[in-house]
Amino acid sequence: MADTSVPAGLALDPEDPRPPSEQLRHRVQQGRTDGTLPPGTRLPPVRRLAEALGLAAGTVAKAYRELEAAGVIETRGRQGSFVRAADRTEDLAVQAARRYATEVAGLGLSAEHALELVTAQLHRPR
């Protein structure tokens, strides 16, 4: 029996090579962008979503923490977690930062060195 408390679009794809927490983060971000998870949508509690998706609660909790850190959702204590309105500029900056982090990790640079490089570029005269 399907859990109707799970918003549409949060189902994971077993053929997707990404880890479940990354797939879940992507689904929530995509839902916010395409309108299937409009701002104010209450996300299911961690345990309920984990059970519905067949995941460990820690996997869903990790995705929620990362979404909150990225400003995609907000947690209001016992009221739950909600999709935040998108700030397009911030969203673009987060996407750019994610691409940069992936690229420098592939180059073998430390996080500290990567941050030094970004800081230097941000302070460079334009």
NORWOSUL-V682013 format. One record per pair of residues at least 24 apart in sequence whose C-alpha atoms are under 10 Angstrom apart, sorted by the first residue. I is the first residue (numbers start at 1). GAP is how many residues later the second one is. Records with the same first field share a line. If there is no record, write none. Layout:
I: GAP  GAP
This chain:
1: 51
2: 50
3: 45  46  48  49  50
4: 48
5: 37  38  39  40  43  44  47
6: 36  37  38  39  42  43  46  47
7: 24  29  30  34  35  36  37  42
8: 28  29
9: 27  28
10: 26  27  39  43
11: 38  41  42
12: 41  42
19: 40
20: 33  35  36  39  40  43
21: 34  35  37  38  39  40  41  42  43  45
22: 37  38  40  41  44
23: 40
24: 29  35  36  38  39  40  43
25: 35  37  38  39  40  41  42  47
26: 37  41
28: 35  36  39  44  45  55
29: 38  41  43  44  54  57  62
31: 52
32: 40  41  51  52  53  54
33: 52  53  55  58
37: 45  46  47
38: 44  45  46  47  48
39: 33  34  43  44  45  46  47
40: 33  34  41  42  43  44  45
41: 32  40  41  42  43  44
42: 31  32  33  37  38  39  40  41  42
43: 30  31  32  37  38  39  40
44: 36  37  38
45: 33  34  35  36
46: 34  35
70: 24  25
